[in-house]
Amino acid sequence: MTTTSSVPWQRHDNQGHTFYTGRWGRYACRIDAGKRGVWSWSITDTQGGNRAVRRGWAGDRPGADAAVHHALDELPR
């Protein structure tokens, strides 16, 4: 099943820590700027007990965004 997932991201800054959050259907997504060159991402199923269903890392924010979109395309809507 191929879909075109499009997550509208909101940028947040908390005492110098930058992260992005977004929702896509039943899933909550988050991208965190960690150490330089390390962007972690996670997808949580809000209808499945708020459990993380996918996690990963990327070298930059666009890479993390692409990884989230790829992972969302594999998940049931």
N, C-alpha and C positions, 0 to 999 in steps of 0.2 A: 504494500500500500504506500503510495507516494502522495504526500501532501506538501503544501507550501506553508510552512510555519513562519509566522511573522510575530515576533515578540516585541511589543512596545516597551522599551527600557526606560526606567527612571534612574537618574544618577543620584547617589547619596554620598555625603561626606560626613564622617564622624571622627572628629579630632585628628584629621589628616589621613584617615583611612577611607579610601574610595571604593564604593561597590555599586553595583547596578542590580535592580530587581525588576521583574516583569511577570506577567501572567499570560498563560496560553491555555484556554479552556480550564481543565481541572488541575493544571500543573502550575506551580510557582517556581520561578527560575531566579537564580542569583549568580552573578559574576563578581568575584572579589579580586582586587588588585593587591597582591601580596608583595613578596620581595620583587625587586626589579627583574622583569622578564618572566615572572610566574603569575599567571592568572588562573585561579581555580574557579570552577563552575559546578553548580549542582541543580538538579531538578527534583522537586518534591511533589508527590501525589497528594493533593489536599483532600481527596475523597477516599483515599486508601489509608487512613490513619496517620497522615502527615509524615510518611516515610520517604526517605530519599530513594529515588528509583534509578538515577544516573548521576555520576560524578566524574570529574576529570580535570585536567590542567592543560593550559596552552601557553605559548610564549608571548602572546599579545592579546589585546582585547578583541580585535577582529577575528583572531583564531578561536578564542573562547566563544564568541558569538556564533561562528560557523559550527563549532562542535555542539553547542546547545541546539541549534536548528537541526543538525543532523540527527541528534539523539531524539528530539521531539518527533521527527518524521518516522522513527521506529516505534514509538509508543502508541497505544490505542487512544483514541479520542474519547 
